[in-house]
Amino acid sequence: MLDKFYSREYNILYEVIFVEISEKYNKLCDFLQQLKSVTVAFSGGADSALLLKAAHDALGEKACAVTVKSVLITESELSGASELCCKIGARQIVVEFDPFGIGGFGENPPDRCYRCKKAIFGKILEIAQENNCTAVCEGSNLDDEGDYRPGMIAIRELGIISPLLENGFTKADIRELSHKLGLPTWNKPSLACLASRFPYGEEISAERLSKVAAAEEFLFGMGLSQARVRVHGKIARIEALPDEFSIILDENNRREIYGKLQKLGFGYITLDLLGYRTGSMNEVLGNCGSDRKN
């Protein structure tokens, strides 16, 4: 009897929570509908996927996705974004972007993210105008508010709208709703552009970005659910979830990882004992905060 009581109480609580989050989704759709037509900056991650789904539900053909193709994201992420657009039923525009065309990008200054976002969203705004679209939206959420994110400064300067943030969505809300809506991104690990793997002031090149992408793809192929390969000269510092350290430290896996990353050109391969965390390359900035989407 007691088990049944707890089960009933749990189910009631779950239903209340889901009703609340469903109401929040309806409010989001109403918000988007008032924008008349929307271009969504779409990376294929959990945040932008839910935003695009809501925009398509609210506006149909008056909502479209713009995905930026560059050396800063992997081919697998690009193909995944295209597949997701097809699943949602939304029109997708893929635009080529060369970050090395941005002055100083290769030198990797502390305001790199600001410069890059300003250029990328400027391009997306142009596409929106060409398609007679009244608003450009991006997927920041409430959990991003406590972080120092230089890219958000550029987004606000350009008048880009953040509907998830403005409607009080947390990351947990996004994952819960995405699960209920059947979006495969509901449990997808957080993404970040490959440039975030390098300390400020250390040169970024297309070749180095490619090596990082290959190294991380290899680690994910071993079964890691989240990983970053941070680059410090010839050193590759692997960040993984502490619960998954055992995968890396398995004797065979350890040797395979060492061999693969050495072939990619890394002289030393290390495991960060603190584990994966966002924005770790900003820790050296001290009290300046951190661009946590890294």
C-alpha positions as CSV (number, residue, x, y, z in Angstrom):
1,M,0.0,0.0,0.0
2,L,2.8,2.4,0.9
3,D,4.5,1.7,-2.4
4,K,1.3,2.5,-4.3
5,F,1.0,5.8,-2.2
6,Y,4.5,6.9,-3.1
7,S,3.9,5.9,-6.8
8,R,0.7,7.9,-6.9
9,E,2.4,11.0,-5.2
10,Y,5.3,10.8,-7.6
11,N,3.0,10.6,-10.7
12,I,0.9,13.5,-9.5
13,L,4.1,15.6,-8.9
14,Y,5.4,14.6,-12.4
15,E,2.1,15.5,-14.0
16,V,2.1,18.9,-12.3
17,I,5.7,19.6,-13.5
18,F,4.9,18.5,-17.0
19,V,1.8,20.7,-17.2
20,E,3.9,23.7,-16.1
21,I,6.6,23.0,-18.7
22,S,3.9,22.4,-21.4
23,E,2.4,25.8,-20.5
24,K,5.8,27.3,-20.8
25,Y,6.2,25.8,-24.3
26,N,2.8,27.2,-25.4
27,K,3.9,30.6,-24.1
28,L,7.1,30.3,-26.1
29,C,5.1,29.4,-29.3
30,D,2.8,32.4,-28.7
31,F,5.9,34.6,-28.2
32,L,7.4,33.4,-31.6
33,Q,4.1,33.8,-33.4
34,Q,4.0,37.5,-32.5
35,L,7.3,37.9,-34.3
36,K,5.5,37.1,-37.6
37,S,8.5,35.4,-39.2
38,V,11.7,34.0,-37.7
39,T,15.2,33.0,-38.7
40,V,16.8,30.6,-36.1
41,A,20.5,30.4,-35.8
42,F,20.7,26.6,-35.8
43,S,23.7,24.6,-34.7
44,G,21.8,21.3,-34.2
45,G,22.4,21.4,-30.4
46,A,19.7,20.9,-27.8
47,D,18.9,24.6,-27.3
48,S,18.6,25.6,-31.0
49,A,16.7,22.4,-31.8
50,L,13.9,23.1,-29.3
51,L,13.8,26.7,-30.5
52,L,13.5,25.7,-34.1
53,K,10.8,23.1,-33.2
54,A,8.8,25.8,-31.4
55,A,9.3,28.3,-34.2
56,H,8.1,25.8,-36.8
57,D,5.1,24.8,-34.6
58,A,4.2,28.5,-34.3
59,L,4.9,29.8,-37.7
60,G,5.2,26.9,-40.2
61,E,6.9,28.0,-43.4
62,K,7.6,31.5,-41.9
63,A,10.3,29.9,-39.7
64,C,13.6,28.8,-41.2
65,A,17.0,27.7,-39.9
66,V,20.3,29.1,-40.8
67,T,23.3,26.8,-40.1
68,V,26.8,28.2,-40.4
69,K,29.4,25.9,-42.1
70,S,33.0,26.6,-41.1
71,V,36.1,24.9,-39.7
72,L,34.8,25.7,-36.2
73,I,32.4,22.8,-36.3
74,T,32.7,19.2,-37.4
75,E,31.2,17.6,-40.5
76,S,29.2,15.2,-38.3
77,E,27.6,18.1,-36.5
78,L,26.7,19.7,-39.8
79,S,25.1,16.5,-41.1
80,G,23.3,16.0,-37.8
81,A,21.9,19.5,-38.0
82,S,20.6,18.9,-41.6
83,E,19.0,15.6,-40.5
84,L,17.3,17.3,-37.6
85,C,15.9,20.1,-39.8
86,C,14.3,17.3,-42.0
87,K,12.8,15.7,-38.9
88,I,11.3,18.9,-37.7
89,G,10.2,19.8,-41.2
90,A,11.9,23.2,-41.2
91,R,13.6,24.8,-44.2
92,Q,17.4,25.1,-43.7
93,I,19.8,27.5,-45.3
94,V,23.5,26.5,-44.9
95,V,25.9,29.4,-45.3
96,E,29.7,29.2,-45.6
97,F,31.8,31.2,-43.2
98,D,35.5,31.7,-42.9
99,P,36.5,32.8,-39.4
100,F,40.0,33.6,-40.6
101,G,38.6,36.5,-42.5
102,I,38.0,38.2,-39.2
103,G,40.8,40.5,-38.3
104,G,43.0,39.0,-35.6
105,F,41.0,35.7,-35.3
106,G,44.1,33.5,-35.8
107,E,45.9,35.3,-33.0
108,N,43.1,34.2,-30.6
109,P,42.6,37.3,-28.5
110,P,40.4,37.3,-25.4
111,D,37.6,38.9,-27.3
112,R,37.7,36.3,-30.1
113,C,34.2,35.1,-29.3
114,Y,32.8,38.6,-29.5
115,R,34.5,39.3,-32.9
116,C,33.3,35.9,-34.3
117,K,29.7,36.2,-33.1
118,K,29.5,39.7,-34.4
119,A,30.6,38.5,-37.9
120,I,28.4,35.3,-37.9
121,F,25.2,37.0,-36.7
122,G,25.8,39.9,-39.1
123,K,25.8,37.4,-41.9
124,I,22.6,35.7,-40.5
125,L,20.9,39.1,-40.3
126,E,21.7,39.6,-44.0
127,I,20.2,36.3,-44.9
128,A,17.1,37.1,-42.9
129,Q,16.7,40.4,-44.6
130,E,17.1,38.7,-48.1
131,N,14.3,36.3,-47.1
132,N,12.0,39.1,-45.8
133,C,12.2,37.7,-42.3
134,T,11.4,40.1,-39.4
135,A,13.4,38.5,-36.6
136,V,16.6,36.5,-35.9
137,C,16.6,34.3,-32.9
138,E,19.2,32.3,-31.0
139,G,19.1,29.6,-28.3
140,S,20.6,31.0,-25.1
141,N,18.7,30.0,-22.0
142,L,18.3,31.1,-18.3
143,D,21.3,29.0,-17.2
144,D,23.6,31.1,-19.4
145,E,22.7,34.3,-17.6
146,G,25.2,33.9,-14.7
147,D,28.1,33.5,-17.1
148,Y,30.4,36.1,-18.7
149,R,29.9,35.5,-22.4
150,P,31.5,38.0,-24.8
151,G,29.5,36.6,-27.7
152,M,26.3,37.6,-26.0
153,I,27.4,41.2,-26.1
154,A,27.6,41.0,-29.8
155,I,24.3,39.3,-30.1
156,R,22.6,42.0,-28.0
157,E,24.3,44.8,-30.0
158,L,22.8,43.4,-33.2
159,G,19.3,43.1,-31.8
160,I,19.2,39.3,-31.9
161,I,16.3,37.8,-29.9
162,S,16.8,35.0,-27.3
163,P,13.3,33.5,-26.9
164,L,14.2,30.7,-24.5
165,L,16.0,33.1,-22.2
166,E,13.2,35.7,-22.4
167,N,10.6,33.0,-21.5
168,G,12.5,31.6,-18.6
169,F,13.7,28.3,-20.0
170,T,16.4,26.5,-18.1
171,K,18.6,23.7,-19.6
172,A,16.6,21.2,-17.6
173,D,13.3,22.6,-19.1
174,I,14.8,22.3,-22.6
175,R,15.9,18.7,-22.1
176,E,12.6,17.6,-20.6
177,L,10.5,19.2,-23.3
178,S,12.8,18.0,-26.1
179,H,12.4,14.4,-24.7
180,K,8.6,14.7,-24.7
181,L,8.6,16.2,-28.2
182,G,10.7,13.4,-29.5
183,L,13.7,15.5,-30.4
184,P,16.9,13.3,-30.4
185,T,18.9,16.2,-29.0
186,W,17.2,15.9,-25.6
187,N,20.3,14.3,-24.0
188,K,22.9,15.6,-26.5
189,P,26.1,16.8,-24.8
190,S,26.7,20.6,-24.9
191,L,28.5,21.8,-28.0
192,A,31.1,24.6,-28.4
193,C,33.1,25.8,-31.3
194,L,36.5,24.2,-31.8
195,A,38.3,27.5,-31.3
196,S,37.5,27.3,-27.6
197,R,40.1,24.5,-27.2
198,F,43.0,26.9,-27.4
199,P,44.3,29.3,-24.7
200,Y,43.9,32.9,-25.5
201,G,47.0,34.1,-27.3
202,E,47.9,30.7,-28.8
203,E,47.6,30.6,-32.6
204,I,44.6,29.0,-34.1
205,S,44.9,27.5,-37.6
206,A,42.6,25.3,-39.8
207,E,45.0,22.4,-39.4
208,R,45.1,22.6,-35.6
209,L,41.3,22.8,-35.5
210,S,41.1,19.7,-37.7
211,K,43.4,17.8,-35.4
212,V,41.3,18.7,-32.3
213,A,38.1,17.6,-34.1
214,A,39.7,14.2,-35.1
215,A,41.0,13.7,-31.5
216,E,37.6,14.4,-30.0
217,E,35.7,12.2,-32.5
218,F,38.1,9.4,-31.6
219,L,37.3,9.8,-27.9
220,F,33.6,9.9,-28.5
221,G,34.0,6.7,-30.5
222,M,35.4,5.0,-27.4
223,G,32.1,5.6,-25.6
224,L,32.7,8.9,-23.8
225,S,29.5,10.9,-23.5
226,Q,31.4,14.3,-23.1
227,A,35.0,15.3,-23.8
228,R,37.2,18.2,-24.8
229,V,40.7,18.1,-26.1
230,R,42.3,21.3,-24.9
231,V,45.5,22.3,-26.7
232,H,48.6,23.8,-25.0
233,G,51.4,23.9,-27.6
234,K,52.3,20.2,-28.1
235,I,50.2,19.1,-25.1
236,A,46.7,17.7,-25.5
237,R,44.8,18.0,-22.2
238,I,41.8,15.7,-22.2
239,E,38.8,16.7,-20.2
240,A,36.2,14.0,-19.5
241,L,33.5,13.4,-17.0
242,P,35.1,11.9,-13.8
243,D,32.7,9.0,-13.9
244,E,34.2,8.1,-17.3
245,F,37.8,8.3,-16.4
246,S,37.9,4.5,-16.2
247,I,37.2,4.4,-20.0
248,I,40.3,6.4,-20.7
249,L,42.4,4.6,-18.1
250,D,41.6,1.1,-19.4
251,E,45.0,-0.3,-20.4
252,N,44.0,-0.9,-24.1
253,N,42.1,2.3,-24.5
254,R,44.9,4.4,-22.9
255,R,47.4,3.0,-25.3
256,E,45.1,3.6,-28.3
257,I,44.4,7.2,-27.2
258,Y,48.1,7.9,-26.8
259,G,48.9,6.4,-30.2
260,K,46.1,8.2,-32.1
261,L,46.8,11.6,-30.6
262,Q,50.5,11.2,-31.2
263,K,49.8,10.5,-34.8
264,L,47.8,13.7,-34.9
265,G,50.9,15.6,-33.9
266,F,50.5,15.9,-30.1
267,G,53.8,15.3,-28.2
268,Y,52.2,14.8,-24.8
269,I,48.8,13.6,-23.8
270,T,47.4,14.3,-20.4
271,L,44.1,13.7,-18.5
272,D,42.8,16.7,-16.5
273,L,42.1,15.4,-13.0
274,L,39.3,18.0,-12.4
275,G,37.4,16.6,-15.4
276,Y,35.2,18.2,-18.0
277,R,33.8,21.7,-17.2
278,T,32.7,24.5,-19.5
279,G,34.9,27.5,-20.0
280,S,38.0,26.0,-18.6
281,M,40.2,28.0,-20.9
282,N,38.8,31.2,-19.3
283,E,40.0,30.2,-15.8
284,V,43.3,32.0,-16.4
285,L,41.3,35.2,-16.8
286,G,40.6,35.3,-13.0
287,N,37.9,37.7,-12.0
288,C,37.0,38.5,-15.6
289,G,34.5,35.7,-15.6
290,S,34.2,33.0,-18.3
291,D,32.7,32.5,-21.7
292,R,31.1,29.3,-20.4
293,K,29.9,27.9,-23.6
294,N,33.3,26.3,-24.2
